[in-house]
Amino acid sequence: MSRTEIRITGFGGQGVILAGHIIGRACAVEGGMHATLIQSFGPEARGSACSATLAVSNREVLYPYIRERSDIFVVMSSEGYELHAHELKEDGILIFEKDLVQPTPAPGQRAFGVSSTRIAEGQGRSIVQNIVMVGFFTAATRIVPRDAMREAVKASVPPGTEELNLRAFDAGWAAFETDHASSPAEPVGAAARGSS
């Protein structure tokens, strides 16, 4: 079975769950795979720890939780990193908000940092930093084609904000292309076998 397990973490208000929803939608609706999303929050809604986990597969997902350790870890807060860093596989992919998180990845892990909040502020709205992160994530993992993820963004954000969010997505994609041109991404897990 081809299966990719993803954890996205940050704090409430960063759009962690929406980011997970968009990735899952892109994989399932646009990418022709199966995806499940599990979300968890701290006791407070805003400002507390928040996490989303996805299981993506080219077959039906019968067990929606991360089995042992995640293949991809997307982290937008230092607290989220401290809580879940040990759960990333030794050869996993770490994607992090480099102005908020100072990771210490294991030798076999590939780590890619992006100033998603600062880029979002450059787009005029810091609230779209999660969409910047989704664009960066898509370029780093190639889990689905770029156009498929853009369609998922467009279908998932509030009406009237599509243009802003697509600009944020493109800015995240461009940040990966600019900062990591020397380390081109390869499709991961289920994506390597389930999409092109």
N, C-alpha and C positions, 0 to 999 in steps of 0.2 A: 504494500500500500504506500502511495506517495502522500505524505502528510507534512505540513509545516505548522509549527506552533509559535505563536507570537504573543508577547506581552507588551502592552503599552501602559506606561505609568506616569503620573504627575500629581498635581493637586487639583482639587475641585475648582472649576472655573477656567481651566486651560483647554477644555474641549477634548479630553482624553476619550470619552465614550463616543463622541461624534467621529473622531478620527478612526476608532475601531469599527464603527458602523460603516463608514465609507470604504475602508479597506475590505471588510467582509462583503459589502454589496458589490464592489468591483470584482472580487474573486468569484462570487456566486452568480450574479446577474450578467456582468459583462464578460467574465472570464470562463464561464461554463464549468466552474468547480463547485464544490460544496464548502460551506463555511458556517461556523457557529461562533457566537459572541457571548461571553460571560462578563459581567461588570460587577465591580465592588467599590464601595465608598467607605470612608471613615465615618465616625459618629456625627461629624458636622458635614454639611454639604459643600460649602465653599471654603477653600483653603486647606482642607484636610486631604489625606492620602486618597488617591483614586486610581483604579486599575481596570484595564480591560484585557481579556485574553481571547485570542482567536485560534481556532483550529481550522485549517484550510486543507482540503484534500481533493484529489480527483475521484474519490469514492465517497459514499455517504459517510458522514461523521457520526458514529454511534456513541462516542465518548467525547463530550465537549470540553473537558478540562485538559490542562497541560499534564501530560503523563508523568514526566520526570523533570526535564529542563527544557526551556524554550530554545527555539532555533534563532529567533530574532527578538531583541529587546530594544524597545523604543522608550527612552526616558526623558522626561521634561522637568524633573525636579530632583534635587539632591536627596531628599527623603525617599523618593521612589527608588533611586539608585541603591541607597543603603539597604532598603527592604528586600530588593529582588535581584541584586547583581549576582549573587551566588547561584541563581537559578538558570543563568545562561549557559548553554553548552560550551564546552572548551573550544569548539570550532565555530561558535555562533557569531552572529552579526549584532553589534552594539551601535545604535543610532541615538545620539544624545544632543540636548540643547547645551551647546558648549559655553554659554555665558552663565548657566545655572548649575551645571554638573561638571565635576572634575573626576572622571572615572579612572580606574586602574585596571584596564582589561587584561585578561590572561594572555599569555604569549600566542596562542592559536586563534584568538578571537580577532575579527576585523572590526575596527571601531571607526565610525564616521561622525564627526561633530558638525553642527550647524547653528548659527545664531538666529534661530527661528523667530524669537521675539523681536529682535532688532530689525530683521527683514520685514516682519509684519508691520512694525511701526513705520517703516519706509513706504509701505503700501497705504498708509493712512489710518490703519486700525490694528492695534495690537491684538485684538480678539481673534484675528485670523492666523495667529501663530501656529495653531494646530494644523491648519491647512497647508501652511508653509512646510511643516514637518511631514505631512502626508506626501507632498510633492518630492521632498528630499528622500523620504523612505522609498517611494516608487522608483526613483532613479538609482538608489543604492541597491535595491533588491531585485528589480525587474520582475516582481511577483506577478504582475499583469502588465500589458502594454500601457504606455502613457495615456493614450486616448481613452482606454477603458476606465482608468482611474479618474480622468477628467470628467467623464460622463457620470461616474458615481458621485463625484463632488457636486456637479450641477444638479443632480437629482436629490441630493440629501440636505442641501443648505436652504435656509429660509428664502421664499420667493422675494425677488428684488435684490438679493445679495450675490447672485450667481457670478456676475462680472468681477466683483471684488474678490470672491473666493477663488475663481479661476486664475486671476492675476497672482494671488498668493501661492497657489499651487505651482504655477509656472516659475515663480521666483524661487521656490524651494527646489524644484528640478534644476534650475539654472545654477543654484548654489552648489549642488553636487557636481554638476558638469565643470564648474569653474575650479572648485577646491580639490576635486579628486580625479581630475582628468588622467593623472598618471596611474591610477588604480581602478581601471574600468570594472563596473559591476558585472556580475554573472547572475543569471536566474538562480533562485534558491529553492530547495525542497520541492514541494508540489509544483511550484511554478516552473521549475526547470523541466518538468515532465508533462505539465498540464496546460501550458500556454506558450505562446511565442511572442 
